[in-house]
Amino acid sequence: MSHRRRAVTRAVVGAAVVLAVSASVGARITDDLQLGARPQAMGGAFIAVADDINAGYWNPAGIPQLDKQALGLMHSNPFGVGEVQLNYLSYVHPTALGFLNGGLSLSYTKQSARLAQGEAEETVDMDENTYILSLGSQLPGGSLSLGANLKALTVAETDEGITRAGTAFDVGVLYQATEDVTVGLMLRNLAARLGDENFPTDTRVGIAGHVLDHKLRLAADYASKEDVEGHQGTSWQAHLGAEYWLTDTFALRLGSDKGHMTAGFGLGFQLFGAGSPEGILDYSYRQDDVLDYTHRFALSVLWE
């Protein structure tokens, strides 16, 4: 296979994996992006963690766990395929809904790809934009939190001028079982539609716990998928992760995303010296058997 054809093959395969919707495989509401660098570094085991800028996407019930407002940006060139880009912007205000003892999050995800089609390898530009409004509330007693997402999705083949739009809902639950253990549940894509197509709900359950004086956190998620990887019906996929804080501001992470190794780190710092907003730089790496590795970088800013 020529170098050019290998590059085209990687672009097509990479785009099919990263784009939740494409003209060739049919529409799909986004649910498998493992958004955020920290969650990906932990193998996508984040449903029962959900305590940072990524809480809205992963489990909106976790929003009240945050103690500061946060604004975050993530960029990724998935699998090293230059024709595919993934960008994610999120804002969280954990106490904005004081009357509900909770907060909200707003996020925007943009996926873009250039697909090669036909023997002439003509290119088609595709864009997918997802907008999410997330609400999270802690119930009286403090051990149980509930959350919900309202998602709006647009998919466009820019060269053809074709655009489709859809909506979906998510519901999340987070339970503080003990001082060190949390349990989470996320039901994604309730009443999900894109044009004339409906999509099955995905279920994701997780558990996370602190050990070693809260320096080490272990997490595990199990996600249900319909008709994937050659399996008919419902199958369950495992996500495992660990995060170890070497200091108060530096953490190492390791995980397994459906059998693919992940790793990364997190570094906290003051943006402009003492008393200024806090910054957090996260990095993640994900192994793949067919395509190149995926690197992600995310920057978050936190303030009172």
C-alpha positions as CSV (number, residue, x, y, z in Angstrom):
1,M,0.0,0.0,0.0
2,S,1.4,3.4,-1.0
3,H,2.3,6.0,1.6
4,R,-0.5,8.3,0.2
5,R,-3.1,5.5,0.4
6,R,-2.1,4.6,3.9
7,A,-2.5,8.3,4.9
8,V,-6.0,8.4,3.3
9,T,-6.9,5.1,5.0
10,R,-5.8,6.5,8.4
11,A,-7.8,9.7,7.8
12,V,-11.0,7.8,6.9
13,V,-10.7,5.4,9.8
14,G,-9.8,8.1,12.2
15,A,-12.7,10.3,11.1
16,A,-15.1,7.4,11.5
17,V,-13.9,6.8,15.1
18,V,-13.8,10.4,16.1
19,L,-16.9,11.8,14.4
20,A,-20.0,10.7,16.1
21,V,-21.9,11.4,12.9
22,S,-20.7,10.8,9.4
23,A,-22.5,10.4,6.0
24,S,-21.0,7.0,5.4
25,V,-21.9,5.3,8.7
26,G,-25.1,7.1,9.6
27,A,-25.9,9.6,12.3
28,R,-24.9,9.1,15.9
29,I,-25.4,11.4,18.9
30,T,-22.1,12.1,20.5
31,D,-21.4,9.8,23.4
32,D,-18.0,8.2,22.9
33,L,-15.5,11.0,22.8
34,Q,-14.1,10.7,26.3
35,L,-13.9,14.5,26.4
36,G,-11.2,16.1,28.6
37,A,-7.6,15.2,29.0
38,R,-7.9,14.1,32.7
39,P,-10.7,11.7,32.1
40,Q,-9.0,10.2,29.0
41,A,-5.8,9.7,31.0
42,M,-7.8,7.7,33.5
43,G,-9.1,5.4,30.8
44,G,-12.5,7.1,30.6
45,A,-13.3,6.0,34.2
46,F,-14.9,9.2,35.3
47,I,-18.6,8.8,36.0
48,A,-18.1,8.5,39.7
49,V,-15.3,11.1,39.8
50,A,-16.8,14.1,37.8
51,D,-15.3,16.8,40.1
52,D,-13.7,19.2,37.6
53,I,-14.3,21.2,34.5
54,N,-15.5,18.1,32.7
55,A,-18.3,17.3,35.2
56,G,-21.1,18.5,32.9
57,Y,-20.3,16.2,30.1
58,W,-19.4,13.1,32.2
59,N,-21.9,13.3,35.0
60,P,-23.7,16.6,35.7
61,A,-24.6,15.3,39.2
62,G,-21.0,16.0,40.0
63,I,-21.2,19.8,39.4
64,P,-21.9,20.6,43.1
65,Q,-18.6,19.0,44.1
66,L,-16.6,21.8,42.6
67,D,-15.7,24.7,45.0
68,K,-14.8,27.2,42.3
69,Q,-15.9,28.5,39.0
70,A,-13.9,27.1,36.1
71,L,-13.3,27.7,32.4
72,G,-11.5,25.1,30.4
73,L,-10.3,24.5,26.8
74,M,-9.1,21.2,25.3
75,H,-7.5,20.5,21.9
76,S,-6.8,17.2,20.3
77,N,-5.6,15.9,16.9
78,P,-7.0,12.4,17.4
79,F,-4.8,9.5,16.3
80,G,-2.3,11.9,14.7
81,V,-4.7,12.3,11.7
82,G,-4.2,15.8,10.4
83,E,-7.6,15.8,8.8
84,V,-9.4,15.4,12.1
85,Q,-9.7,18.0,14.9
86,L,-11.5,17.9,18.2
87,N,-11.9,21.0,20.4
88,Y,-13.9,21.4,23.6
89,L,-14.8,24.5,25.6
90,S,-16.5,24.3,29.0
91,Y,-17.6,26.6,31.8
92,V,-18.8,25.5,35.2
93,H,-20.4,27.6,38.0
94,P,-21.0,25.1,40.9
95,T,-23.3,27.4,43.0
96,A,-25.2,29.3,40.3
97,L,-28.4,27.5,41.3
98,G,-28.3,28.2,45.0
99,F,-32.1,27.6,45.3
100,L,-31.4,24.0,44.2
101,N,-28.2,23.6,46.1
102,G,-26.4,23.2,42.9
103,G,-24.9,24.7,39.8
104,L,-24.7,24.6,36.0
105,S,-22.3,24.1,33.2
106,L,-22.2,25.2,29.6
107,S,-20.0,23.4,27.0
108,Y,-19.3,23.4,23.3
109,T,-17.6,20.7,21.3
110,K,-16.5,21.0,17.7
111,Q,-15.3,18.0,15.6
112,S,-14.2,18.5,12.1
113,A,-12.8,16.1,9.5
114,R,-11.9,16.0,5.9
115,L,-12.9,12.6,4.4
116,A,-11.6,11.1,1.1
117,Q,-14.3,9.4,-0.9
118,G,-14.3,7.4,-4.1
119,E,-11.5,6.3,-6.4
120,A,-10.7,9.9,-7.2
121,E,-10.2,10.5,-3.5
122,E,-12.4,13.6,-3.6
123,T,-12.6,15.2,-0.2
124,V,-15.7,16.1,1.8
125,D,-15.5,18.5,4.8
126,M,-17.6,17.6,7.8
127,D,-18.3,19.5,10.9
128,E,-20.2,18.4,14.1
129,N,-21.1,20.9,16.8
130,T,-22.5,19.9,20.1
131,Y,-23.9,22.4,22.7
132,I,-24.7,21.1,26.2
133,L,-26.5,22.8,29.1
134,S,-25.9,20.9,32.3
135,L,-27.6,21.3,35.7
136,G,-26.6,19.5,38.9
137,S,-28.2,19.6,42.4
138,Q,-27.2,18.1,45.7
139,L,-30.2,16.7,47.6
140,P,-30.8,17.4,51.3
141,G,-28.4,15.2,53.4
142,G,-25.5,15.7,51.0
143,S,-24.9,12.1,50.0
144,L,-27.0,12.1,46.8
145,S,-26.8,14.4,43.8
146,L,-28.8,14.5,40.6
147,G,-28.0,16.1,37.2
148,A,-29.3,16.5,33.7
149,N,-28.0,17.5,30.3
150,L,-29.8,19.1,27.4
151,K,-27.8,18.6,24.2
152,A,-28.2,20.2,20.8
153,L,-26.3,18.8,17.8
154,T,-25.7,20.0,14.3
155,V,-23.9,18.0,11.6
156,A,-22.9,19.7,8.3
157,E,-21.3,18.5,5.1
158,T,-19.9,21.9,4.3
159,D,-19.0,21.1,0.7
160,E,-22.6,20.0,-0.1
161,G,-24.3,22.6,2.0
162,I,-26.2,19.8,3.9
163,T,-26.9,20.4,7.6
164,R,-28.9,18.2,10.1
165,A,-29.8,19.0,13.6
166,G,-30.8,16.9,16.6
167,T,-31.4,16.9,20.4
168,A,-30.9,14.5,23.3
169,F,-31.1,14.4,27.1
170,D,-28.8,12.8,29.7
171,V,-29.5,12.0,33.3
172,G,-26.8,11.5,35.9
173,V,-26.7,10.3,39.5
174,L,-23.9,10.5,42.0
175,Y,-24.0,8.8,45.4
176,Q,-21.4,9.4,48.2
177,A,-21.5,5.8,49.6
178,T,-18.8,6.5,52.2
179,E,-16.3,9.3,53.0
180,D,-13.9,7.8,50.4
181,V,-16.2,6.0,47.9
182,T,-18.6,7.4,45.3
183,V,-20.9,5.6,42.9
184,G,-22.2,7.1,39.7
185,L,-24.8,6.4,37.0
186,M,-25.2,8.1,33.6
187,L,-28.0,7.5,31.1
188,R,-27.1,9.1,27.8
189,N,-29.1,10.0,24.8
190,L,-32.6,9.8,26.2
191,A,-35.1,10.7,23.4
192,A,-32.1,11.2,21.1
193,R,-32.9,12.2,17.5
194,L,-31.0,13.5,14.5
195,G,-33.3,14.3,11.7
196,D,-35.5,11.2,11.2
197,E,-33.3,8.9,13.2
198,N,-33.6,7.7,16.8
199,F,-30.8,6.3,18.9
200,P,-30.7,3.8,21.8
201,T,-29.9,5.0,25.3
202,D,-26.3,4.3,26.6
203,T,-25.9,3.3,30.2
204,R,-22.7,3.9,32.1
205,V,-22.1,3.0,35.7
206,G,-19.0,3.8,37.8
207,I,-17.3,3.5,41.2
208,A,-14.4,5.5,42.5
209,G,-12.5,5.5,45.8
210,H,-9.6,7.2,47.6
211,V,-6.9,5.3,49.3
212,L,-3.4,6.1,50.7
213,D,-4.6,9.1,52.6
214,H,-6.4,10.5,49.6
215,K,-3.3,10.6,47.5
216,L,-4.5,7.7,45.2
217,R,-7.8,7.5,43.5
218,L,-9.0,4.4,41.7
219,A,-12.0,4.4,39.4
220,A,-13.9,1.9,37.2
221,D,-16.6,2.5,34.6
222,Y,-18.7,0.0,32.7
223,A,-20.6,1.3,29.6
224,S,-23.3,-0.5,27.6
225,K,-23.1,-0.3,23.8
226,E,-25.5,-1.5,21.1
227,D,-24.2,-3.6,18.1
228,V,-20.5,-2.6,18.4
229,E,-17.3,-4.3,17.4
230,G,-19.1,-7.2,15.7
231,H,-21.3,-8.0,18.7
232,Q,-25.0,-8.1,18.2
233,G,-27.2,-6.6,20.9
234,T,-25.9,-5.0,24.1
235,S,-22.3,-5.4,25.2
236,W,-20.4,-3.9,28.2
237,Q,-17.1,-2.2,27.9
238,A,-14.7,-1.6,30.8
239,H,-12.8,1.6,31.6
240,L,-10.2,1.6,34.5
241,G,-8.2,4.4,35.8
242,A,-5.9,5.6,38.6
243,E,-4.7,9.0,39.7
244,Y,-1.8,9.6,42.2
245,W,-0.9,13.0,43.6
246,L,2.8,13.2,44.2
247,T,2.4,16.7,45.5
248,D,-0.5,19.0,46.1
249,T,-0.2,20.3,42.6
250,F,1.2,17.4,40.5
251,A,-0.6,14.2,39.6
252,L,0.2,11.1,37.5
253,R,-2.5,9.2,35.8
254,L,-2.8,5.7,34.2
255,G,-5.7,3.8,32.7
256,S,-7.2,1.3,30.4
257,D,-9.8,2.5,27.9
258,K,-11.5,-0.7,26.6
259,G,-8.1,-2.4,26.7
260,H,-6.1,0.5,25.3
261,M,-3.5,1.9,27.6
262,T,-3.9,5.6,28.6
263,A,-1.6,7.8,30.7
264,G,-1.1,11.5,31.6
265,F,-0.5,14.1,34.2
266,G,-2.0,17.2,35.8
267,L,-0.1,20.3,37.0
268,G,-1.6,23.0,39.1
269,F,-0.1,26.6,39.2
270,Q,-1.0,30.2,40.0
271,L,-1.5,32.2,36.8
272,F,-0.1,35.5,38.1
273,G,1.4,34.7,41.4
274,A,-0.1,34.5,44.9
275,G,-3.8,35.3,45.1
276,S,-4.4,35.1,41.4
277,P,-6.7,32.6,39.7
278,E,-5.5,29.0,39.7
279,G,-4.5,27.3,36.4
280,I,-4.4,23.5,35.7
281,L,-2.6,22.0,32.8
282,D,-3.7,18.4,31.9
283,Y,-2.1,16.1,29.4
284,S,-3.3,12.6,28.2
285,Y,-2.0,9.9,25.9
286,R,-4.1,7.0,24.5
287,Q,-2.7,4.0,22.7
288,D,-4.3,2.5,19.6
289,D,-3.7,-0.8,17.8
290,V,-4.4,0.5,14.3
291,L,-3.9,4.3,14.3
292,D,-1.3,6.5,15.8
293,Y,-1.4,7.5,19.5
294,T,-3.7,10.3,20.6
295,H,-2.3,13.2,22.6
296,R,-4.5,15.8,24.3
297,F,-3.8,19.0,26.1
298,A,-6.3,20.9,28.3
299,L,-6.0,24.1,30.2
300,S,-8.4,25.1,33.0
301,V,-8.7,28.4,34.9
302,L,-10.4,28.4,38.4
303,W,-11.5,31.4,40.4
304,E,-13.8,32.1,43.4
